[in-house]
Amino acid sequence: MSDLNTATAIVKQTTLKASLPRVWRAISDPSEFGQWFGLRFDRLAFVPGETITGAIAPTVVDAEVAKRQEPHPGKRFSIRNVALDPMQRFAFQWHPFAIDPDADYDNEPMTTVTFALEEVDDGVRLTLTETGFELIPEARRAVAFTANDGGWTAQMRLIAGWLARG
C-alpha cells in the first residue's frame, strides 16, 4: 500500500488480489461495503445523486479494528452518492470525522471520497482519494484529516481482508 497525501487530500493505493467484478461488488454493494468498513446502511443500493444513511457497526473483518469502532456503534451518518461508474469508480461526499454527538455538521462542507479501480497483472489497483479538507472549518480540519488518514489506512487493510475471505 502506498500513501500520497497532501495537506488537503488523502490518497491511498493498494493492489487487491481479486477480480475486478469482485472488488467492484465489495465497494458498490452497501451490504458488503458495510461489513468490511464497519457500517450498516438503511438502503440496499447506492444511487448517484441520492443520500444514503446508516449507522456505525463494528467491522466483521478484524477484531482489533472492531474494538476501536466499539465506542461508536449506532452513531448515525449520511453519505451523498456522487458517482457510480461500474467497474471503474464509486464516489461519495460526507462529513469527515463527524463523531461528536453534540455537533451539527449539516451546515459544514463535505469532503469527496473516490474509490477508483484499475485492472493490473496481479489483481486490481484500488486508489482511494479523499479531497476537500481545505473547506472544512479550521477548528476541526487538522483533526478530521489526521483521523481519516489513519482510518483509510485501516480500511485499505479491511477491504483486502474481506476479499481474502473469498
Backbone as a printed PyTorch tensor [residue, N CA C, xyz], in Angstrom:
tensor([[[  0.8460,  -1.1740,   0.0000],
         [  0.0000,   0.0000,   0.0000],
         [  0.8900,   1.2340,   0.0000]],

        [[  0.4670,   2.2580,  -0.7130],
         [  1.2320,   3.4940,  -0.7200],
         [  0.3400,   4.6620,  -0.3220]],

        [[  0.9600,   5.6980,   0.2540],
         [  0.2700,   6.9200,   0.6510],
         [  0.8600,   8.0740,  -0.1380]],

        [[ -0.0040,   8.9070,  -0.7110],
         [  0.4330,  10.0700,  -1.4850],
         [ -0.2530,  11.3230,  -0.9490]],

        [[ -0.3280,  11.4650,   0.3750],
         [ -1.1280,  12.5030,   0.9980],
         [ -0.5130,  13.8960,   0.8700]],

        [[ -1.3940,  14.8920,   0.8220],
         [ -1.0020,  16.2960,   0.9030],
         [ -1.7970,  16.9050,   2.0430]],

        [[ -1.6620,  18.1730,   2.2660],
         [ -2.4010,  18.8250,   3.3540],
         [ -3.8970,  18.9130,   3.0750]],

        [[ -4.3030,  18.7700,   1.8400],
         [ -5.7220,  18.9120,   1.5020],
         [ -6.3500,  17.6390,   0.9620]],

        [[ -5.5600,  16.5860,   0.7630],
         [ -6.1010,  15.3460,   0.2010],
         [ -5.4090,  14.1300,   0.8040]],

        [[ -6.1880,  13.0950,   0.9770],
         [ -5.6710,  11.8000,   1.3980],
         [ -5.7200,  10.8980,   0.1780]],

        [[ -4.6190,  10.2240,  -0.1070],
         [ -4.5710,   9.2770,  -1.2260],
         [ -3.9240,   7.9930,  -0.7190]],

        [[ -4.6280,   6.8950,  -0.8810],
         [ -4.1210,   5.5680,  -0.5090],
         [ -4.2520,   4.6760,  -1.7390]],

        [[ -3.2850,   3.8210,  -1.9210],
         [ -3.3110,   2.9310,  -3.0860],
         [ -2.8360,   1.5460,  -2.6620]],

        [[ -3.5400,   0.5200,  -3.1460],
         [ -3.1650,  -0.8530,  -2.8680],
         [ -3.6020,  -1.7320,  -4.0270]],

        [[ -2.9510,  -2.8790,  -4.1540],
         [ -3.3640,  -3.8550,  -5.1550],
         [ -4.0730,  -4.9870,  -4.4340]],

        [[ -5.2910,  -5.2530,  -4.8590],
         [ -6.1230,  -6.2780,  -4.2470],
         [ -6.0660,  -7.5440,  -5.0820]],

        [[ -5.9140,  -8.6660,  -4.4230],
         [ -5.8060,  -9.9650,  -5.0960],
         [ -7.2010, -10.5310,  -5.3180]],

        [[ -7.9170,  -9.9490,  -6.2530],
         [ -9.2810, -10.3810,  -6.5690],
         [ -9.6140,  -9.8950,  -7.9760]],

        [[-10.6900, -10.4250,  -8.5190],
         [-11.1170,  -9.9960,  -9.8510],
         [-11.7820,  -8.6210,  -9.7780]],

        [[-11.8210,  -7.9400, -10.8820],
         [-12.4630,  -6.6280, -10.9460],
         [-13.9340,  -6.7050, -10.5270]],

        [[-14.7300,  -7.6680, -11.0340],
         [-16.1290,  -7.7300, -10.5870],
         [-16.2560,  -7.9530,  -9.0750]],

        [[-15.3450,  -8.7380,  -8.4990],
         [-15.4130,  -8.9990,  -7.0530],
         [-15.0810,  -7.7410,  -6.2530]],

        [[-14.0580,  -7.0100,  -6.6690],
         [-13.7040,  -5.7650,  -5.9740],
         [-14.8260,  -4.7420,  -6.1450]],

        [[-15.3770,  -4.6490,  -7.3440],
         [-16.4710,  -3.7140,  -7.5930],
         [-17.6370,  -3.9850,  -6.6480]],

        [[-17.9890,  -5.2450,  -6.4950],
         [-19.1140,  -5.5980,  -5.6140],
         [-18.7950,  -5.2020,  -4.1670]],

        [[-17.5490,  -5.3820,  -3.7450],
         [-17.1670,  -5.0480,  -2.3710],
         [-17.2900,  -3.5610,  -2.0680]],

        [[-17.0940,  -2.7080,  -3.0820],
         [-17.2010,  -1.2630,  -2.8280],
         [-18.5510,  -0.6780,  -3.2220]],

        [[-19.2970,  -1.3390,  -4.0920],
         [-20.5300,  -0.7310,  -4.6060],
         [-21.8140,  -1.3270,  -4.0420]],

        [[-21.7270,  -2.4240,  -3.3110],
         [-22.9030,  -3.0270,  -2.6810],
         [-22.9260,  -2.5800,  -1.2220]],

        [[-23.9460,  -1.8430,  -0.7900],
         [-23.9630,  -1.3210,   0.5790],
         [-23.8140,  -2.3910,   1.6630]],

        [[-24.3670,  -3.5670,   1.4420],
         [-24.2490,  -4.6280,   2.4370],
         [-22.8010,  -5.0890,   2.5810]],

        [[-22.1390,  -5.3500,   1.4520],
         [-20.7360,  -5.7650,   1.5130],
         [-19.8490,  -4.6430,   2.0340]],

        [[-20.0410,  -3.4500,   1.4970],
         [-19.2580,  -2.2960,   1.9400],
         [-19.3550,  -2.1600,   3.4570]],

        [[-20.5510,  -2.2550,   3.9680],
         [-20.7690,  -2.0950,   5.4000],
         [-20.0740,  -3.1440,   6.2400]],

        [[-20.0430,  -4.3760,   5.7600],
         [-19.4360,  -5.4390,   6.5520],
         [-17.9420,  -5.2380,   6.7370]],

        [[-17.2250,  -4.8580,   5.6590],
         [-15.7820,  -4.6650,   5.8380],
         [-15.4740,  -3.2950,   6.4350]],

        [[-16.2510,  -2.2810,   6.0860],
         [-15.9690,  -0.9310,   6.5550],
         [-16.3440,  -0.7360,   8.0210]],

        [[-17.4540,  -1.3530,   8.4210],
         [-17.9620,  -1.1810,   9.7710],
         [-19.1600,  -0.2540,   9.8290]],

        [[-20.1200,  -0.5020,   8.9260],
         [-21.3320,   0.3180,   8.8120],
         [-22.5400,  -0.5730,   8.5460]],

        [[-23.7000,  -0.0350,   8.8280],
         [-24.9540,  -0.6850,   8.4680],
         [-25.8010,   0.3840,   7.7770]],

        [[-26.0880,   0.1650,   6.4940],
         [-26.8590,   1.1370,   5.7180],
         [-28.3470,   0.8190,   5.7760]],

        [[-29.1710,   1.8420,   5.5680],
         [-30.6170,   1.6460,   5.6030],
         [-31.2270,   1.3790,   4.2260]],

        [[-30.4040,   1.2890,   3.1860],
         [-30.8960,   1.0050,   1.8340],
         [-30.0250,  -0.0680,   1.2020]],

        [[-30.5480,  -0.6820,   0.1620],
         [-29.8570,  -1.7940,  -0.4790],
         [-29.0220,  -1.3950,  -1.6830]],

        [[-29.0330,  -0.1060,  -2.0510],
         [-28.2770,   0.3070,  -3.2370],
         [-27.7560,   1.7270,  -3.0690]],

        [[-26.5690,   1.9570,  -3.6110],
         [-26.0320,   3.2970,  -3.7560],
         [-26.5710,   3.8290,  -5.0790]],

        [[-27.1530,   5.0250,  -5.0580],
         [-27.7230,   5.6240,  -6.2600],
         [-27.1290,   7.0210,  -6.4170]],

        [[-26.4540,   7.2900,  -7.5620],
         [-25.8740,   8.6180,  -7.7680],
         [-26.9160,   9.7220,  -7.5820]],

        [[-26.5020,  10.7730,  -6.8820],
         [-27.3770,  11.9070,  -6.6440],
         [-28.2440,  11.7590,  -5.4050]],

        [[-28.2880,  10.5800,  -4.8180],
         [-29.1190,  10.3500,  -3.6400],
         [-28.2500,  10.1960,  -2.3950]],

        [[-28.8650,  10.4710,  -1.2670],
         [-28.1990,  10.3250,   0.0200],
         [-28.6520,   9.0230,   0.6600]],

        [[-27.7040,   8.3170,   1.2420],
         [-27.9890,   7.0880,   1.9610],
         [-27.5180,   7.2810,   3.3980]],

        [[-28.3130,   6.8240,   4.3390],
         [-27.9430,   6.9600,   5.7460],
         [-27.6320,   5.5920,   6.3280]],

        [[-26.9910,   5.6310,   7.4550],
         [-26.6370,   4.3900,   8.1190],
         [-26.1340,   4.6570,   9.5140]],

        [[-25.5380,   3.6180,  10.0980],
         [-25.0050,   3.7120,  11.4500],
         [-23.7100,   2.9070,  11.5260]],

        [[-22.8330,   3.3410,  12.4010],
         [-21.5930,   2.6090,  12.6170],
         [-21.9230,   1.2750,  13.2830]],

        [[-21.3220,   0.2230,  12.7630],
         [-21.4430,  -1.1300,  13.3110],
         [-20.0790,  -1.7780,  13.1250]],

        [[-19.5090,  -2.3820,  14.1280],
         [-18.1330,  -2.8930,  14.0080],
         [-17.9210,  -3.8070,  12.7960]],

        [[-16.7600,  -3.6730,  12.1790],
         [-16.3790,  -4.4950,  11.0430],
         [-16.3790,  -5.9710,  11.4220]],

        [[-16.6250,  -6.8290,  10.4460],
         [-16.5650,  -8.2730,  10.6760],
         [-15.2200,  -8.8460,  10.2580]],

        [[-14.3170,  -7.9970,   9.7540],
         [-13.0550,  -8.4780,   9.1880],
         [-11.9300,  -8.5680,  10.2050]],

        [[-11.8320,  -7.6250,  11.1240],
         [-10.6670,  -7.5230,  12.0010],
         [-11.1210,  -7.1590,  13.4150]],

        [[-10.8370,  -8.0250,  14.3610],
         [-11.2840,  -7.8230,  15.7410],
         [-10.6690,  -6.5730,  16.3720]],

        [[ -9.4090,  -6.2700,  16.0420],
         [ -8.7570,  -5.0860,  16.6100],
         [ -9.4260,  -3.7990,  16.1380]],

        [[ -9.7170,  -3.7310,  14.8420],
         [-10.3990,  -2.5450,  14.3120],
         [-11.8240,  -2.4760,  14.8670]],

        [[-12.4980,  -3.6050,  14.9480],
         [-13.8570,  -3.6340,  15.5110],
         [-13.8560,  -3.0890,  16.9370]],

        [[-12.8240,  -3.4170,  17.7000],
         [-12.7250,  -2.9210,  19.0780],
         [-12.5910,  -1.3970,  19.1000]],

        [[-11.8250,  -0.8410,  18.1470],
         [-11.6970,   0.6260,  18.0700],
         [-12.9990,   1.2820,  17.6300]],

        [[-13.8590,   0.5310,  16.9260],
         [-15.1490,   1.0710,  16.4870],
         [-16.2160,   0.9530,  17.5740]],

        [[-15.9540,   0.1410,  18.6110],
         [-16.9530,  -0.1220,  19.6470],
         [-17.5310,   1.1140,  20.3280]],

        [[-16.7630,   2.1820,  20.5570],
         [-17.3680,   3.3360,  21.2190],
         [-18.4360,   4.0520,  20.3760]],

        [[-18.5210,   3.7220,  19.0950],
         [-19.3900,   4.4810,  18.1990],
         [-20.5680,   3.7080,  17.5950]],

        [[-20.9150,   2.4920,  18.0450],
         [-21.9880,   1.7770,  17.3550],
         [-23.3010,   2.5510,  17.4210]],

        [[-24.0060,   2.5230,  16.3170],
         [-25.2850,   3.2130,  16.2310],
         [-25.1700,   4.6800,  15.8790]],

        [[-23.9420,   5.2310,  15.8770],
         [-23.7530,   6.6390,  15.5020],
         [-24.2220,   6.8080,  14.0680]],

        [[-25.2030,   7.6720,  13.8520],
         [-25.8070,   7.8860,  12.5450],
         [-24.9240,   8.7740,  11.6730]],

        [[-24.9970,   8.5630,  10.3900],
         [-24.2620,   9.3740,   9.4290],
         [-24.9720,   9.2500,   8.0880]],

        [[-24.5740,  10.1010,   7.1650],
         [-25.1220,  10.0020,   5.8060],
         [-24.0160,  10.2940,   4.8050]],

        [[-24.1740,   9.7060,   3.6240],
         [-23.2730,   9.9870,   2.5170],
         [-24.1120,  10.3140,   1.2980]],

        [[-23.6430,  11.2740,   0.5320],
         [-24.3160,  11.6550,  -0.7130],
         [-23.5320,  11.0390,  -1.8640]],

        [[-24.1970,  10.1720,  -2.5990],
         [-23.5440,   9.4870,  -3.7120],
         [-23.3120,  10.4500,  -4.8620]],

        [[-22.0900,  10.4820,  -5.3430],
         [-21.7040,  11.3910,  -6.4120],
         [-21.5790,  10.6560,  -7.7410]],

        [[-20.9440,   9.4850,  -7.7340],
         [-20.7130,   8.7580,  -8.9910],
         [-20.6770,   7.2600,  -8.7270]],

        [[-21.1890,   6.5290,  -9.6730],
         [-21.1790,   5.0750,  -9.6370],
         [-20.9620,   4.6080, -11.0690]],

        [[-19.7030,   4.5330, -11.4610],
         [-19.3220,   4.1200, -12.8120],
         [-18.8720,   2.6700, -12.7380]],

        [[-19.7380,   1.7230, -13.1410],
         [-19.4490,   0.3030, -12.9420],
         [-18.0380,  -0.1110, -13.3540]],

        [[-17.4240,  -0.8420, -12.4500],
         [-16.0920,  -1.4260, -12.6020],
         [-14.9810,  -0.3840, -12.6750]],

        [[-15.3100,   0.8970, -12.4410],
         [-14.3020,   1.9570, -12.5450],
         [-14.2030,   2.8420, -11.3190]],

        [[-15.3540,   3.3940, -10.8700],
         [-15.2830,   4.4400,  -9.8480],
         [-16.5770,   4.5210,  -9.0470]],

        [[-16.4100,   4.6740,  -7.7510],
         [-17.5110,   4.9580,  -6.8370],
         [-17.0790,   6.1660,  -6.0250]],

        [[-17.9110,   7.1960,  -5.9680],
         [-17.5600,   8.4030,  -5.2160],
         [-18.7530,   8.8730,  -4.4000]],

        [[-18.4420,   9.3920,  -3.2150],
         [-19.4860,   9.9550,  -2.3610],
         [-18.9290,  11.1280,  -1.5820]],

        [[-19.8400,  11.9190,  -1.0270],
         [-19.4590,  13.0280,  -0.1600],
         [-19.9800,  12.7480,   1.2380]],

        [[-19.2010,  13.1890,   2.2270],
         [-19.6040,  13.0330,   3.6150],
         [-18.9350,  14.0760,   4.4780]],

        [[-19.3580,  14.1160,   5.7300],
         [-18.7320,  14.9980,   6.7020],
         [-17.6260,  14.1860,   7.3810]],

        [[-16.3550,  14.5650,   7.1700],
         [-15.2510,  13.7630,   7.7110],
         [-15.1830,  13.8330,   9.2340]],

        [[-14.9250,  12.6640,   9.8320],
         [-14.7380,  12.5360,  11.2700],
         [-15.8290,  13.2790,  12.0430]],

        [[-17.0650,  13.0600,  11.6460],
         [-18.2190,  13.7200,  12.2570],
         [-18.7700,  12.8300,  13.3660]],

        [[-18.0420,  12.7430,  14.4790],
         [-18.4280,  11.8090,  15.5380],
         [-18.9040,  12.4700,  16.8250]],

        [[-18.7920,  13.7910,  16.9430],
         [-19.2310,  14.4840,  18.1580],
         [-20.7590,  14.5260,  18.1740]],

        [[-21.4030,  13.8530,  19.1380],
         [-22.8710,  13.8020,  19.1470],
         [-23.5210,  15.1660,  19.3930]],

        [[-22.7650,  16.1280,  19.9200],
         [-23.3270,  17.4450,  20.1950],
         [-23.0960,  18.4480,  19.0660]],

        [[-22.3690,  18.0510,  18.0380],
         [-22.0650,  18.9660,  16.9270],
         [-23.0930,  18.8150,  15.8130]],

        [[-23.3880,  19.9350,  15.1520],
         [-24.2740,  19.9350,  13.9860],
         [-23.4010,  20.1460,  12.7520]],

        [[-23.1900,  19.0790,  12.0060],
         [-22.3190,  19.1200,  10.8340],
         [-23.0660,  19.4880,   9.5550]],

        [[-24.3830,  19.5840,   9.6150],
         [-25.1850,  19.7740,   8.4000],
         [-24.8200,  21.0140,   7.5930]],

        [[-24.3440,  22.0460,   8.2390],
         [-24.0040,  23.2800,   7.5210],
         [-22.5420,  23.3510,   7.0990]],

        [[-21.7750,  22.3060,   7.4150],
         [-20.3730,  22.2710,   7.0080],
         [-20.2400,  21.7180,   5.5920]],

        [[-19.2000,  22.1380,   4.8870],
         [-18.9060,  21.4950,   3.6040],
         [-18.5560,  20.0270,   3.8220]],

        [[-18.6670,  19.2450,   2.7600],
         [-18.3140,  17.8230,   2.8100],
         [-17.0150,  17.6000,   2.0380]],

        [[-16.3400,  16.5030,   2.3630],
         [-15.2230,  16.0680,   1.5430],
         [-15.7670,  15.0430,   0.5450]],

        [[-14.9910,  14.7770,  -0.4870],
         [-15.3730,  13.7990,  -1.5070],
         [-14.4200,  12.6170,  -1.4310]],

        [[-14.9850,  11.4190,  -1.3150],
         [-14.2320,  10.1720,  -1.2630],
         [-14.4470,   9.4460,  -2.5810]],

        [[-13.3600,   9.0530,  -3.2250],
         [-13.4400,   8.3450,  -4.5060],
         [-12.6530,   7.0430,  -4.4250]],

        [[-13.3060,   5.9670,  -4.8170],
         [-12.6590,   4.6660,  -4.9940],
         [-12.5100,   4.4700,  -6.4950]],

        [[-11.2870,   4.4210,  -6.9870],
         [-11.0280,   4.2030,  -8.4130],
         [-10.3690,   2.8450,  -8.5880]],

        [[-10.8350,   2.0920,  -9.5780],
         [-10.3360,   0.7360,  -9.8170],
         [ -9.6450,   0.6420, -11.1630]],

        [[ -8.5670,  -0.1590, -11.1880],
         [ -7.8290,  -0.4010, -12.4260],
         [ -7.2990,  -1.8270, -12.3930]],

        [[ -7.6200,  -2.6040, -13.4220],
         [ -7.0760,  -3.9570, -13.5050],
         [ -5.5790,  -3.8790, -13.7570]],

        [[ -4.8310,  -4.7010, -13.0250],
         [ -3.3880,  -4.8180, -13.2070],
         [ -3.0610,  -6.3130, -13.2620]],

        [[ -1.8260,  -6.6300, -13.5900],
         [ -1.4390,  -8.0320, -13.7690],
         [ -1.7570,  -8.9220, -12.5790]],

        [[ -1.5640,  -8.4070, -11.3660],
         [ -1.7440,  -9.2530, -10.1950],
         [ -3.0110,  -8.9540,  -9.3980]],

        [[ -4.0130,  -8.3520, -10.0530],
         [ -5.2800,  -8.0940,  -9.3720],
         [ -5.9050,  -6.7860,  -9.8130]],

        [[ -6.3370,  -6.0160,  -8.8260],
         [ -6.9950,  -4.7350,  -9.0860],
         [ -6.3350,  -3.6720,  -8.2110]],

        [[ -5.9000,  -2.6030,  -8.8490],
         [ -5.3460,  -1.4750,  -8.0980],
         [ -6.5170,  -0.6150,  -7.6440]],

        [[ -6.5940,  -0.4300,  -6.3440],
         [ -7.5960,   0.4480,  -5.7490],
         [ -6.8880,   1.7160,  -5.3140]],

        [[ -7.3510,   2.8450,  -5.8450],
         [ -6.8460,   4.1430,  -5.4070],
         [ -7.9850,   4.8570,  -4.7070]],

        [[ -7.7820,   5.1510,  -3.4440],
         [ -8.7650,   5.8740,  -2.6610],
         [ -8.2760,   7.3010,  -2.4970]],

        [[ -9.1490,   8.2490,  -2.7600],
         [ -8.8080,   9.6570,  -2.6170],
         [ -9.9060,  10.3470,  -1.8310]],

        [[ -9.5240,  11.1330,  -0.8340],
         [-10.4870,  11.9890,  -0.1370],
         [ -9.9790,  13.4160,  -0.2650]],

        [[-10.7830,  14.2670,  -0.8800],
         [-10.4040,  15.6480,  -1.1490],
         [-11.3830,  16.6150,  -0.4960]],

        [[-10.9490,  17.8640,  -0.3750],
         [-11.8250,  18.9190,   0.1220],
         [-11.5810,  19.3170,   1.5650]],

        [[-10.5080,  18.8540,   2.1610],
         [-10.2490,  19.2000,   3.5640],
         [-10.0260,  20.6980,   3.7670]],

        [[ -9.5630,  21.3810,   2.7280],
         [ -9.3420,  22.8270,   2.8590],
         [-10.6560,  23.5870,   3.0950]],

        [[-11.8050,  22.9450,   2.8150],
         [-13.1160,  23.5660,   3.0080],
         [-13.6780,  23.3520,   4.4110]],

        [[-13.1180,  22.4080,   5.1350],
         [-13.5980,  22.0790,   6.4750],
         [-13.2110,  23.2110,   7.4260]],

        [[-14.0920,  23.5920,   8.3610],
         [-13.7430,  24.6660,   9.2980],
         [-12.3870,  24.4200,   9.9520]],

        [[-11.6110,  25.4760,  10.0250],
         [-10.2340,  25.3670,  10.5050],
         [-10.1480,  24.7500,  11.8990]],

        [[-11.1440,  24.9920,  12.7280],
         [-11.1080,  24.4830,  14.1010],
         [-11.0660,  22.9580,  14.1670]],

        [[-11.5450,  22.2700,  13.1410],
         [-11.5250,  20.8090,  13.1780],
         [-10.8490,  20.1720,  11.9690]],

        [[-10.3090,  20.9840,  11.0860],
         [ -9.6960,  20.4820,   9.8480],
         [ -8.5560,  19.4970,  10.1110]],

        [[ -7.5740,  19.8630,  10.9320],
         [ -6.4140,  19.0040,  11.1660],
         [ -6.8090,  17.7010,  11.8510]],

        [[ -7.7320,  17.7710,  12.7950],
         [ -8.1870,  16.5630,  13.4900],
         [ -8.9090,  15.6350,  12.5170]],

        [[ -9.7760,  16.1920,  11.6830],
         [-10.5070,  15.3730,  10.7040],
         [ -9.5400,  14.7400,   9.7120]],

        [[ -8.5760,  15.5130,   9.2350],
         [ -7.6030,  14.9780,   8.2740],
         [ -6.8070,  13.8320,   8.8940]],

        [[ -6.2780,  14.0470,  10.0940],
         [ -5.4620,  13.0300,  10.7560],
         [ -6.2760,  11.7710,  11.0430]],

        [[ -7.4910,  11.9460,  11.5370],
         [ -8.3430,  10.7920,  11.8460],
         [ -8.6770,  10.0090,  10.5810]],

        [[ -9.0340,  10.7000,   9.5190],
         [ -9.3920,  10.0000,   8.2880],
         [ -8.1810,   9.3810,   7.6110]],

        [[ -7.0360,  10.0210,   7.7090],
         [ -5.8210,   9.4300,   7.1480],
         [ -5.5560,   8.0740,   7.7900]],

        [[ -5.5900,   8.0050,   9.1040],
         [ -5.4100,   6.7380,   9.7880],
         [ -6.5480,   5.7680,   9.5100]],

        [[ -7.7480,   6.2970,   9.4490],
         [ -8.9040,   5.4470,   9.1630],
         [ -8.8340,   4.8040,   7.7940]],

        [[ -8.4240,   5.5620,   6.7800],
         [ -8.3270,   4.9880,   5.4330],
         [ -7.2010,   3.9660,   5.3340]],

        [[ -6.1240,   4.1530,   6.1040],
         [ -5.0780,   3.1390,   6.1350],
         [ -5.6660,   1.8210,   6.6350]],

        [[ -6.4350,   1.8830,   7.7090],
         [ -7.0770,   0.6810,   8.2460],
         [ -8.0920,   0.1110,   7.2550]],

        [[ -8.8540,   0.9710,   6.5960],
         [ -9.8800,   0.4870,   5.6670],
         [ -9.2700,  -0.2260,   4.4650]],

        [[ -8.1090,   0.2010,   4.0360],
         [ -7.4490,  -0.4930,   2.9170],
         [ -7.0760,  -1.9180,   3.3400]],

        [[ -6.6510,  -2.0820,   4.5880],
         [ -6.3760,  -3.4360,   5.0940],
         [ -7.6660,  -4.2370,   5.2260]],

        [[ -8.7420,  -3.5740,   5.6530],
         [-10.0100,  -4.2820,   5.8390],
         [-10.5860,  -4.7860,   4.5200]],

        [[-10.5600,  -3.9670,   3.4740],
         [-11.1080,  -4.4530,   2.2040],
         [-10.2640,  -5.6160,   1.6810]],

        [[ -8.9470,  -5.5540,   1.8480],
         [ -8.0880,  -6.6640,   1.4220],
         [ -8.4390,  -7.9240,   2.2060]],

        [[ -8.6510,  -7.7830,   3.4930],
         [ -9.0380,  -8.9160,   4.3320],
         [-10.3940,  -9.4830,   3.9560]],

        [[-11.3310,  -8.6030,   3.6440],
         [-12.6720,  -9.0250,   3.2260],
         [-12.5870,  -9.8400,   1.9290]],

        [[-11.8250,  -9.3340,   0.9900],
         [-11.6960, -10.0350,  -0.3040],
         [-10.9470, -11.3520,  -0.1410]],

        [[-10.0050, -11.4250,   0.7800],
         [ -9.2620, -12.6640,   1.0110],
         [-10.1530, -13.7730,   1.5620]],

        [[-11.2780, -13.3950,   2.1630],
         [-12.2180, -14.3850,   2.6960],
         [-12.9060, -15.1760,   1.5850]],

        [[-12.8860, -14.6350,   0.3590],
         [-13.4800, -15.3640,  -0.7520],
         [-14.8540, -14.9520,  -1.1280]]])
